[in-house]
Amino acid sequence: MSFLTGWQLQWAITATAGSGFLLFGYDQGVMSGLLTGDAFTATFPEIDTTSKGHGSSSLQGTVVAIYEIGCFLGAIISLFAGEKLGRRNCILAGCVILSIGAALQCSAYGIPQLIVGRIIAGVGNGLNTSAIPVWHSELSKAASRGKGLAIELGINIFGVMMSYWIDYGFSFVESEVQFRFPIALQILFAIVTFFGVLFLPESPRWLIKHGEEDKARHIIWRLQDNAKEIDTNDAVVAIDVREISQAIREETEASAEGSFKLIFQNGDQKFLYRTLLGMGGQMMQQISGINLITYYATEIFEQSVGMDHNLALLMSGFNGIAYFFSALVPIWVIDRLGRRKLMMFAVVGQGCCMAVLAGTVWDGGHAAGVVATVMLFLFNFFFGVGLLAIPWLLPAEYAPLAIRTQAAALATATNWICTFLVVEITPVSIANIGYRTYIYFAIFNFCFLPLIYFFYPETRNLTLEQIDKLFTGGKISLYWHPSMGMAGDVDARITQGKEVEAAASDAQHVE
């Protein structure tokens, strides 16, 4: 797709990144409606926890959650090999590995093969989810970076919603196709993502870091809205190349470039602090309890709310639709309101939903069941607005280029190990302590509020190089181009030689 430039190239990148996250979302949601299906429980009676079976809830939790261990391993592989491979190669490898895992799952007749398939698919998804947000962020403009990642995560939830409805549609099929086709379908999304990335450019920041400035300059030129009116030597392109090169030099001076030890050091660049912020965002996303609902929505509607299987599948499908529309809200507000406000809005709303949900499940009446259903829908709304996209965006924004791959991989690994914890304990917790399960998730959400308020700086509308100054205490230079954007748009560039200096402490207030 070398013929694409400007907004067309930007949208192609966003669509391909979205395809990778649609695959991620579909993979997360697809097991929810399969676990209680007749064909699935007949093939795998060891994990049949419905009223008709005597399977182990513990084994069921392990079979579902083992996927997260694979994702964790994929993120760790990215941690050690991702910088050498590059963003594109990580995603390409992830798609191939995930397809192999999906093929093993959809052809399984026993628990061991199902588990192995889920682990392998997880490794592929771990590579994808480590690399795609970084690749997408580094190819995005500052003023639209948040919007682009919000679109990507909105498509992710479209994948979750799609999985619910595909599960519902195939629940009427009596043969093993009932679960084998929904599992196999993820291979299609992996193929689309693979070929999309194959024909799109590498991150110019990664190229400059690895000595390929000419290629990077060409890609930066292609990303300009007016690329057809300028050439690769234009001042706008030169400024981008200069900022990226300068950031790399500063990071190299701070410590040995590429050293894994950088992550565990602070110094002037505050590497450790910035890495921990990214990991913390992913931890908050998962410990909030979202995958309590995503993975077990159908079972919650059946066991906690008291619906029959058919109605539970339907409600899961409608919940997926509501979740998808909620995930679209940040597309319009994330670059206007900023990251901090949306995150704080989300955790307060989620905490309230979990608290009310605990009370309704404890009550157990019909009216309480209706309220519990509303709370499940509302929880997804708050999560979709504030805590869905931002934790995937922050590691790429907060981490400097010298450790961006490793920091994003650690943040992704944190996401997956926390997801594993939630998915593993959920069926056991609901079976043993019932409504109290929702109480501790409510407490977690309320505890996140002060963490966000005191430790997470605002990054909206700043370039990745300008965000460095938020942590190093330097000055942020805003460049003004008379033909681009409104006055004050920090993504605009000066070709007239005028520079506006803003203290880093005031950066979040620059509009």
C-alpha positions as CSV (number, residue, x, y, z in Angstrom):
1,M,0.0,0.0,0.0
2,S,2.9,2.3,-0.8
3,F,0.6,4.4,-2.9
4,L,-1.4,5.5,0.2
5,T,-0.5,8.9,1.9
6,G,-2.0,11.3,4.4
7,W,-5.4,10.5,5.8
8,Q,-5.8,7.4,3.6
9,L,-2.7,5.9,5.1
10,Q,-3.7,6.9,8.6
11,W,-7.1,5.2,8.2
12,A,-5.5,2.0,6.7
13,I,-3.2,1.8,9.8
14,T,-6.1,2.3,12.2
15,A,-8.2,-0.3,10.3
16,T,-5.4,-2.8,10.4
17,A,-4.7,-2.2,14.1
18,G,-8.4,-2.4,14.7
19,S,-8.5,-5.8,12.9
20,G,-5.9,-7.1,15.3
21,F,-7.8,-5.9,18.3
22,L,-11.1,-7.2,16.8
23,L,-9.4,-10.6,16.8
24,F,-8.3,-10.0,20.4
25,G,-11.9,-9.0,21.5
26,Y,-13.5,-11.9,19.6
27,D,-11.1,-14.3,21.2
28,Q,-11.9,-13.0,24.7
29,G,-15.7,-13.2,24.2
30,V,-16.2,-16.4,22.2
31,M,-15.8,-18.8,25.1
32,S,-18.5,-17.1,27.1
33,G,-21.4,-18.6,25.2
34,L,-19.7,-21.9,24.3
35,L,-19.1,-23.1,27.9
36,T,-22.7,-24.0,28.6
37,G,-23.6,-25.2,25.0
38,D,-24.9,-28.8,24.7
39,A,-22.3,-29.8,22.1
40,F,-19.5,-28.3,24.0
41,T,-20.4,-29.9,27.3
42,A,-21.0,-33.2,25.6
43,T,-17.5,-33.1,24.1
44,F,-15.8,-31.8,27.3
45,P,-18.0,-33.2,30.2
46,E,-15.1,-32.6,32.6
47,I,-15.9,-28.8,32.6
48,D,-19.7,-29.0,32.4
49,T,-20.8,-27.0,35.4
50,T,-24.4,-26.6,34.3
51,S,-27.3,-28.2,36.2
52,K,-27.1,-31.2,33.8
53,G,-23.4,-31.9,34.5
54,H,-21.0,-32.6,37.3
55,G,-17.8,-31.0,35.9
56,S,-15.3,-29.0,37.9
57,S,-15.7,-25.2,38.1
58,S,-12.0,-25.1,39.0
59,L,-11.0,-27.0,35.8
60,Q,-13.4,-24.8,33.8
61,G,-11.7,-21.7,35.1
62,T,-8.3,-23.1,34.3
63,V,-9.3,-24.1,30.7
64,V,-10.6,-20.5,30.1
65,A,-7.8,-18.7,32.0
66,I,-4.9,-20.7,30.6
67,Y,-5.3,-18.6,27.4
68,E,-4.2,-15.6,29.5
69,I,-1.0,-17.5,30.5
70,G,-0.3,-17.9,26.8
71,C,-0.9,-14.2,26.3
72,F,1.5,-13.5,29.2
73,L,4.2,-15.6,27.6
74,G,3.7,-13.8,24.3
75,A,4.2,-10.5,26.1
76,I,7.3,-11.8,27.7
77,I,8.7,-12.9,24.3
78,S,8.0,-9.4,23.1
79,L,9.8,-8.0,26.1
80,F,13.0,-9.7,25.2
81,A,12.8,-10.0,21.4
82,G,10.3,-7.3,20.3
83,E,12.8,-4.5,19.9
84,K,15.0,-6.6,17.7
85,L,12.2,-7.9,15.6
86,G,10.4,-4.6,15.1
87,R,6.8,-3.7,15.5
88,R,5.6,-5.3,12.2
89,N,7.4,-8.6,12.5
90,C,6.0,-9.1,16.0
91,I,2.4,-8.6,14.7
92,L,3.0,-10.9,11.7
93,A,4.4,-13.6,14.0
94,G,1.6,-13.2,16.4
95,C,-1.0,-13.7,13.7
96,V,0.6,-17.0,12.5
97,I,1.0,-18.4,16.0
98,L,-2.6,-17.5,17.0
99,S,-3.9,-19.2,13.9
100,I,-2.1,-22.4,14.8
101,G,-3.6,-22.3,18.3
102,A,-7.1,-21.7,16.9
103,A,-6.7,-24.7,14.6
104,L,-5.7,-26.9,17.6
105,Q,-8.7,-25.7,19.6
106,C,-11.4,-26.1,17.0
107,S,-10.2,-29.6,16.2
108,A,-9.9,-30.7,19.9
109,Y,-11.7,-33.7,21.3
110,G,-10.0,-33.7,24.7
111,I,-9.1,-31.2,27.4
112,P,-5.3,-31.5,26.9
113,Q,-5.4,-30.5,23.2
114,L,-7.9,-27.7,24.1
115,I,-5.5,-26.4,26.7
116,V,-2.5,-26.6,24.4
117,G,-4.4,-24.8,21.7
118,R,-5.5,-22.0,24.0
119,I,-1.9,-21.5,25.3
120,I,-0.5,-21.3,21.7
121,A,-3.3,-18.9,20.6
122,G,-2.6,-16.8,23.7
123,V,1.1,-16.5,22.8
124,G,0.1,-15.1,19.4
125,N,-2.3,-12.7,21.0
126,G,0.3,-11.6,23.6
127,L,2.7,-10.7,20.8
128,N,-0.1,-8.8,18.9
129,T,-1.4,-6.9,22.0
130,S,2.2,-5.9,22.9
131,A,3.1,-4.6,19.5
132,I,-0.1,-3.2,17.9
133,P,-0.7,-0.2,20.3
134,V,3.0,0.8,20.0
135,W,3.0,0.5,16.2
136,H,-0.3,2.4,15.9
137,S,0.8,5.1,18.4
138,E,4.2,5.7,16.8
139,L,2.5,6.1,13.4
140,S,-0.2,8.5,14.7
141,K,-0.3,12.3,15.0
142,A,-0.4,13.8,18.5
143,A,-3.9,15.5,18.0
144,S,-5.5,12.2,16.8
145,R,-3.5,9.6,18.7
146,G,-6.0,9.1,21.4
147,K,-8.9,9.0,18.9
148,G,-7.1,6.4,16.8
149,L,-6.5,4.1,19.8
150,A,-10.1,4.7,20.9
151,I,-11.3,3.5,17.5
152,E,-9.0,0.5,17.7
153,L,-10.4,-0.5,21.1
154,G,-14.0,0.2,19.9
155,I,-13.4,-2.3,17.1
156,N,-12.0,-4.6,19.9
157,I,-15.4,-4.5,21.6
158,F,-17.1,-5.0,18.3
159,G,-15.2,-8.3,18.3
160,V,-16.6,-9.1,21.7
161,M,-20.1,-8.3,20.6
162,M,-19.7,-10.3,17.4
163,S,-18.6,-13.3,19.4
164,Y,-21.7,-13.2,21.6
165,W,-24.1,-13.2,18.7
166,I,-22.2,-15.8,16.8
167,D,-22.3,-18.0,19.9
168,Y,-26.1,-17.3,20.1
169,G,-26.7,-18.1,16.4
170,F,-24.7,-21.4,16.6
171,S,-26.4,-22.4,19.8
172,F,-29.3,-23.7,17.6
173,V,-26.9,-26.0,15.8
174,E,-27.0,-29.4,17.4
175,S,-23.8,-30.8,16.0
176,E,-20.2,-30.0,17.1
177,V,-20.2,-27.2,14.5
178,Q,-21.9,-25.4,17.4
179,F,-18.5,-24.6,19.0
180,R,-16.0,-25.6,16.4
181,F,-16.9,-22.9,13.8
182,P,-17.0,-20.0,16.3
183,I,-13.5,-21.0,17.5
184,A,-12.2,-21.4,14.0
185,L,-13.5,-18.0,12.8
186,Q,-10.7,-16.2,14.6
187,I,-8.3,-17.5,12.0
188,L,-10.1,-15.3,9.4
189,F,-9.4,-12.1,11.4
190,A,-5.7,-13.2,11.9
191,I,-5.3,-13.5,8.1
192,V,-6.8,-10.0,7.5
193,T,-4.5,-8.5,10.2
194,F,-1.5,-10.3,8.7
195,F,-1.9,-9.1,5.2
196,G,-2.8,-5.6,6.4
197,V,0.4,-5.2,8.4
198,L,2.4,-6.9,5.6
199,F,1.6,-4.0,3.2
200,L,1.8,-1.1,5.7
201,P,5.0,0.7,7.0
202,E,7.1,0.1,10.0
203,S,7.2,2.7,12.8
204,P,9.5,5.6,11.8
205,R,10.7,5.9,15.4
206,W,11.9,2.3,15.4
207,L,13.6,2.8,12.0
208,I,15.5,5.9,13.2
209,K,16.5,4.2,16.3
210,H,18.0,1.4,14.2
211,G,19.8,3.6,11.8
212,E,17.4,3.7,8.9
213,E,16.6,7.4,8.8
214,D,16.0,7.6,5.0
215,K,13.2,5.0,5.3
216,A,11.8,6.8,8.3
217,R,11.8,10.1,6.6
218,H,9.9,8.7,3.6
219,I,7.2,7.2,6.0
220,I,6.9,10.5,7.9
221,W,6.4,12.2,4.6
222,R,3.7,9.7,3.6
223,L,1.9,10.4,6.9
224,Q,1.5,14.1,6.2
225,D,-2.0,15.3,5.1
226,N,-0.4,17.4,2.3
227,A,2.2,14.8,1.3
228,K,1.4,15.2,-2.4
229,E,2.2,18.9,-2.1
230,I,5.6,18.6,-0.4
231,D,8.6,16.3,-0.7
232,T,10.7,14.4,1.9
233,N,13.0,17.4,2.5
234,D,10.1,19.6,3.6
235,A,10.6,21.4,6.9
236,V,7.6,19.7,8.5
237,V,9.2,16.3,7.8
238,A,12.6,17.5,9.0
239,I,11.2,18.7,12.3
240,D,9.7,15.3,13.0
241,V,12.9,13.6,12.2
242,R,14.9,16.0,14.3
243,E,12.6,15.6,17.4
244,I,12.8,11.8,17.2
245,S,16.6,11.8,16.7
246,Q,17.1,14.2,19.6
247,A,14.9,12.1,21.9
248,I,17.0,9.1,21.0
249,R,20.3,10.9,21.7
250,E,19.0,12.1,25.1
251,E,18.0,8.6,26.1
252,T,21.2,7.2,24.9
253,E,23.2,9.7,27.0
254,A,21.1,8.7,30.0
255,S,22.2,5.1,29.8
256,A,23.3,2.4,27.4
257,E,20.8,2.2,24.6
258,G,18.8,-1.0,24.4
259,S,19.9,-2.1,27.9
260,F,17.2,-4.1,29.6
261,K,18.4,-2.6,32.9
262,L,17.0,0.8,31.8
263,I,13.5,-0.3,32.8
264,F,14.6,-0.7,36.4
265,Q,16.4,2.7,36.6
266,N,15.0,6.1,37.1
267,G,17.6,8.9,36.7
268,D,16.7,12.0,34.7
269,Q,14.5,10.0,32.3
270,K,12.4,8.4,35.1
271,F,12.4,5.0,33.2
272,L,11.1,2.9,36.1
273,Y,8.4,5.4,37.1
274,R,7.1,5.6,33.6
275,T,7.1,1.8,33.1
276,L,5.2,1.3,36.4
277,L,2.5,3.8,35.3
278,G,1.9,1.8,32.2
279,M,1.8,-1.5,34.2
280,G,-0.5,0.1,36.8
281,G,-3.0,1.2,34.1
282,Q,-3.3,-2.3,32.8
283,M,-3.5,-3.7,36.3
284,M,-6.4,-1.3,37.1
285,Q,-8.2,-2.3,33.9
286,Q,-8.3,-6.0,34.7
287,I,-8.7,-5.9,38.5
288,S,-11.7,-3.6,37.9
289,G,-13.6,-6.8,37.1
290,I,-14.3,-6.4,33.4
291,N,-13.4,-9.9,32.5
292,L,-15.7,-11.2,35.2
293,I,-18.4,-10.1,32.8
294,T,-16.6,-10.5,29.4
295,Y,-15.7,-14.2,29.9
296,Y,-18.6,-15.3,32.1
297,A,-21.5,-13.0,31.0
298,T,-23.7,-16.0,30.1
299,E,-23.0,-17.9,33.3
300,I,-23.6,-14.7,35.4
301,F,-27.0,-14.2,33.8
302,E,-27.8,-17.9,34.4
303,Q,-26.3,-18.5,37.9
304,S,-26.4,-15.1,39.6
305,V,-29.5,-13.5,37.9
306,G,-31.4,-16.7,37.4
307,M,-32.1,-16.6,33.6
308,D,-32.5,-19.7,31.4
309,H,-29.7,-20.5,28.9
310,N,-31.4,-19.1,25.9
311,L,-32.3,-15.8,27.6
312,A,-28.8,-15.6,29.1
313,L,-27.3,-15.9,25.6
314,L,-29.6,-13.2,24.3
315,M,-28.8,-10.8,27.2
316,S,-25.1,-11.4,26.7
317,G,-25.6,-10.4,23.0
318,F,-27.5,-7.3,23.9
319,N,-24.9,-6.5,26.6
320,G,-22.2,-6.8,23.9
321,I,-24.1,-4.3,21.7
322,A,-24.4,-1.8,24.6
323,Y,-20.7,-2.3,25.4
324,F,-19.7,-1.6,21.7
325,F,-21.7,1.7,21.6
326,S,-20.1,2.7,25.0
327,A,-16.7,2.0,23.5
328,L,-17.4,4.6,20.7
329,V,-17.8,7.5,23.2
330,P,-14.0,8.0,23.8
331,I,-13.5,8.5,20.0
332,W,-15.0,12.0,20.4
333,V,-14.0,12.9,23.9
334,I,-10.6,11.3,24.7
335,D,-8.6,14.1,23.0
336,R,-10.9,16.8,24.3
337,L,-11.4,15.8,28.0
338,G,-8.1,14.0,28.3
339,R,-7.1,10.6,29.8
340,R,-7.3,11.4,33.6
341,K,-10.9,12.6,33.7
342,L,-12.2,9.7,31.8
343,M,-10.3,7.2,33.9
344,M,-11.6,8.7,37.2
345,F,-15.1,8.8,35.8
346,A,-14.9,5.1,35.0
347,V,-13.6,3.8,38.3
348,V,-16.2,5.7,40.3
349,G,-19.0,4.4,38.1
350,Q,-17.6,0.8,38.1
351,G,-17.3,0.8,41.8
352,C,-20.9,1.9,42.3
353,C,-22.1,-0.8,39.8
354,M,-20.2,-3.6,41.6
355,A,-21.5,-2.5,45.0
356,V,-25.2,-2.4,43.8
357,L,-24.6,-5.7,41.9
358,A,-23.5,-7.4,45.2
359,G,-26.7,-6.3,46.9
360,T,-29.0,-7.5,44.2
361,V,-27.3,-10.9,43.9
362,W,-27.5,-11.2,47.7
363,D,-31.3,-10.4,47.5
364,G,-31.9,-12.9,44.8
365,G,-35.5,-11.8,43.9
366,H,-37.0,-11.1,40.5
367,A,-36.8,-7.3,40.9
368,A,-33.2,-7.6,42.2
369,G,-32.4,-9.6,39.1
370,V,-33.6,-6.9,36.8
371,V,-31.5,-4.3,38.7
372,A,-28.5,-6.7,38.5
373,T,-28.9,-6.9,34.7
374,V,-29.0,-3.1,34.5
375,M,-25.8,-2.9,36.6
376,L,-24.0,-5.3,34.3
377,F,-24.9,-3.1,31.3
378,L,-23.9,0.1,33.2
379,F,-20.6,-1.4,34.3
380,N,-19.7,-2.0,30.7
381,F,-20.7,1.5,29.8
382,F,-18.4,3.1,32.4
383,F,-15.6,0.7,31.4
384,G,-16.0,1.4,27.7
385,V,-15.9,5.1,28.2
386,G,-12.9,5.4,30.5
387,L,-10.9,2.3,31.1
388,L,-11.1,0.4,27.9
389,A,-8.7,2.2,25.5
390,I,-6.6,4.4,27.8
391,P,-4.6,1.7,29.6
392,W,-3.5,0.4,26.2
393,L,-2.5,3.9,25.1
394,L,-0.6,5.0,28.2
395,P,2.4,2.6,28.0
396,A,3.1,3.8,24.4
397,E,2.7,7.5,25.5
398,Y,4.5,7.4,28.8
399,A,7.5,5.3,27.9
400,P,10.4,6.9,26.1
401,L,11.6,5.3,22.8
402,A,14.6,3.7,24.4
403,I,12.3,1.3,26.4
404,R,9.0,1.7,24.7
405,T,8.9,-1.9,23.4
406,Q,9.9,-3.4,26.7
407,A,7.7,-1.1,28.8
408,A,4.7,-1.9,26.5
409,A,5.5,-5.6,26.8
410,L,5.6,-5.4,30.6
411,A,2.3,-3.5,30.7
412,T,0.7,-6.1,28.4
413,A,2.2,-8.9,30.5
414,T,0.6,-7.2,33.6
415,N,-2.7,-7.1,31.8
416,W,-2.6,-10.8,31.0
417,I,-1.5,-12.1,34.3
418,C,-4.2,-10.0,36.0
419,T,-6.7,-11.3,33.5
420,F,-5.6,-14.8,34.3
421,L,-6.1,-14.1,38.0
422,V,-9.7,-12.8,37.5
423,V,-10.7,-15.5,35.0
424,E,-9.3,-18.3,37.1
425,I,-10.9,-17.3,40.4
426,T,-14.3,-16.1,39.0
427,P,-16.2,-19.4,38.7
428,V,-14.8,-20.6,42.0
429,S,-15.5,-17.3,43.7
430,I,-19.1,-17.2,42.5
431,A,-19.7,-20.8,43.4
432,N,-18.3,-20.4,47.0
433,I,-18.9,-16.8,48.2
434,G,-21.6,-15.6,45.7
435,Y,-22.4,-11.9,46.1
436,R,-19.2,-11.2,48.0
437,T,-17.3,-11.6,44.7
438,Y,-18.7,-8.3,43.6
439,I,-17.9,-6.5,46.9
440,Y,-14.1,-6.9,46.5
441,F,-14.2,-5.7,42.9
442,A,-16.1,-2.6,44.1
443,I,-13.4,-1.9,46.7
444,F,-10.7,-2.3,44.1
445,N,-12.3,0.3,41.8
446,F,-12.7,2.9,44.6
447,C,-9.0,2.4,45.5
448,F,-8.0,3.3,41.9
449,L,-9.3,6.9,42.2
450,P,-6.5,8.4,44.3
451,L,-3.9,6.5,42.3
452,I,-5.1,8.1,39.0
453,Y,-5.5,11.6,40.6
454,F,-2.0,11.8,42.2
455,F,0.2,9.8,39.8
456,Y,-1.0,9.9,36.2
457,P,-0.2,13.1,34.2
458,E,-2.3,14.3,31.3
459,T,-0.9,13.7,27.8
460,R,-3.6,14.7,25.4
461,N,-2.5,16.6,22.3
462,L,1.3,16.2,23.0
463,T,3.7,14.4,20.7
464,L,5.5,11.4,22.1
465,E,8.7,13.5,22.2
466,Q,6.9,16.3,24.1
467,I,5.5,13.8,26.6
468,D,9.2,13.1,27.6
469,K,9.4,16.6,28.9
470,L,6.5,16.0,31.3
471,F,8.8,13.6,33.1
472,T,12.2,15.1,32.6
473,G,11.2,18.7,33.5
474,G,12.4,20.3,30.3
475,K,10.7,22.8,28.0
476,I,8.1,21.8,25.4
477,S,8.5,23.5,22.0
478,L,5.2,23.9,20.1
479,Y,5.7,24.6,16.4
480,W,3.1,26.6,14.4
481,H,2.4,26.0,10.7
482,P,0.1,28.7,9.3
483,S,-1.8,26.3,7.0
484,M,-2.3,23.5,9.6
485,G,-4.9,23.5,12.4
486,M,-6.0,26.1,14.9
487,A,-3.7,28.2,17.0
488,G,-2.6,26.2,20.0
489,D,-2.8,22.8,18.3
490,V,0.4,21.1,19.6
491,D,0.6,18.8,16.6
492,A,1.0,21.7,14.2
493,R,4.5,22.6,13.0
494,I,6.2,25.9,12.4
495,T,7.9,26.5,9.2
496,Q,8.3,30.2,9.8
497,G,10.9,29.6,12.6
498,K,8.6,30.7,15.5
499,E,8.7,28.6,18.6
500,V,6.4,28.8,21.6
501,E,8.0,27.6,24.9
502,A,5.7,26.0,27.5
503,A,6.9,24.7,30.8
504,A,6.4,21.0,31.2
505,S,4.4,21.5,34.3
506,D,1.8,23.4,32.3
507,A,1.8,21.0,29.4
508,Q,-1.5,19.4,30.2
509,H,-3.2,22.8,30.0
510,V,-2.0,23.5,26.4
511,E,-4.9,23.2,24.0
